[in-house]
Amino acid sequence: MDLVVSGHTHQAYNCALPNSKGRSIPVTSTGAFSRLMTRIDLTLDTRSKDVIAVQAENKLVDRNNVLGAAEPIMPVAAISQIVANYNALASPSPTELSAASRRTSPRPAMPPANRPWATWWPMPSLPPWHPRTKAARSSPS
């Protein structure tokens, strides 16, 4: 293994961790909500097909080019059309919209920055494996 591109943690990092043999392996994650992207450069040995160098750098996504650091990010028309087609397919049906409008607890569209989902998403109860559930069940001895 020459590089780990991780996700789902909603944490941003770019570091190196030792593998089982002590070799340093780059590990990257871009955080949440597309705030960062990772530029990865792999150098390959064309004869052996081995990775001989890895460079990874997390870059701020500046959608409005506020920093003036690069050309503004412009959508690619062909990709925008693919996304629009999938959005149409994934749109809720009128039945789903009607059921959603009857919910008693409003759900926020986005979580507050740097807050795990469990602190903002209304849940009727915690799953049995959740630490707070275990803590609630345990009694001091």
C-alpha positions in Angstrom: 0.0 0.0 0.0 1.4 3.4 -1.0 -1.3 5.8 -0.1 -4.6 5.9 1.9 -7.3 8.3 0.8 -9.8 8.1 3.5 -13.2 9.6 4.0 -16.4 9.6 6.1 -14.6 11.0 9.2 -15.5 14.6 8.3 -12.0 15.5 9.6 -9.3 17.1 7.4 -5.8 15.7 7.6 -2.8 15.0 5.6 -0.2 13.0 7.5 1.9 9.9 7.3 1.5 6.7 9.5 3.8 3.7 9.7 2.6 0.5 8.2 3.3 -2.9 9.9 6.8 -2.8 8.6 7.5 0.7 9.8 7.3 2.3 6.3 5.7 5.7 6.3 2.4 5.8 4.3 0.7 9.1 3.4 -2.9 9.3 4.7 -5.3 12.0 3.6 -8.8 13.2 4.2 -10.5 16.4 3.0 -12.9 17.0 5.8 -16.6 17.7 5.2 -18.9 19.6 2.8 -16.2 20.0 0.0 -14.3 22.6 1.9 -11.0 21.0 0.8 -9.7 18.8 -1.9 -6.5 16.8 -2.0 -4.1 17.2 -4.8 -2.3 13.8 -5.2 0.8 13.3 -7.3 2.0 9.7 -7.7 5.3 9.0 -9.5 5.4 5.5 -11.1 8.3 3.4 -12.3 7.1 2.6 -15.8 9.2 -0.6 -15.9 8.2 -2.2 -12.5 4.9 -0.3 -12.3 5.7 0.5 -8.6 4.8 3.7 -7.0 8.1 5.4 -6.2 6.9 8.7 -4.8 3.7 10.2 -3.4 2.9 13.8 -2.8 -0.4 14.9 -1.2 -1.6 18.3 -0.4 -5.0 19.5 1.0 -6.1 22.6 -0.8 -8.9 25.0 0.2 -11.8 25.1 -2.2 -12.4 28.8 -2.9 -15.7 28.7 -4.8 -15.8 32.4 -5.3 -12.1 33.0 -5.8 -12.1 35.3 -2.8 -8.4 34.6 -2.3 -7.6 35.3 -6.0 -5.4 32.3 -5.9 -6.6 30.6 -9.0 -9.1 30.8 -11.8 -12.7 30.4 -10.5 -14.0 26.9 -10.4 -16.4 26.6 -13.4 -18.8 23.7 -13.7 -18.2 21.4 -16.7 -21.5 21.3 -18.7 -21.4 17.6 -19.4 -20.9 16.7 -15.8 -23.5 19.2 -14.7 -26.0 17.5 -17.0 -25.2 14.1 -15.5 -25.7 15.4 -12.0 -29.0 17.1 -13.0 -30.2 13.8 -14.4 -29.3 11.9 -11.2 -30.9 14.6 -9.1 -34.1 14.2 -11.0 -34.1 10.5 -10.5 -33.3 10.8 -6.8 -35.9 13.5 -6.2 -38.6 12.5 -3.7 -42.0 11.5 -5.0 -45.1 13.6 -4.2 -45.9 10.9 -1.6 -42.5 11.2 0.1 -42.8 15.0 0.1 -46.3 14.8 1.7 -45.0 12.5 4.4 -42.0 14.7 5.0 -44.2 17.8 5.5 -46.1 15.9 8.3 -42.9 15.4 10.4 -43.3 16.9 13.8 -39.6 17.8 14.4 -38.0 20.0 11.7 -34.5 18.9 10.7 -31.8 21.3 9.8 -30.6 21.3 6.2 -26.9 21.2 7.2 -25.2 20.4 10.6 -23.5 23.2 12.4 -19.8 23.3 11.6 -17.6 20.9 13.5 -20.5 19.1 15.3 -21.1 15.4 15.0 -24.4 14.3 13.6 -25.7 12.9 16.9 -25.6 16.3 18.5 -27.9 17.9 15.9 -30.0 15.2 14.2 -33.2 14.6 16.2 -33.4 10.9 17.0 -36.2 9.3 19.0 -33.8 6.9 20.7 -30.2 5.9 20.6 -29.2 2.5 19.2 -28.3 -0.1 21.9 -24.6 0.0 21.0 -24.3 3.8 21.5 -22.0 4.7 24.5 -24.6 7.0 26.1 -27.1 4.1 26.1 -24.6 1.8 27.8 -23.7 4.6 30.3 -27.4 5.1 31.0 -27.9 1.4 31.7 -24.9 1.0 33.9 -25.4 1.8 37.5 -22.6 2.8 39.9 -21.4 -0.1 42.1 
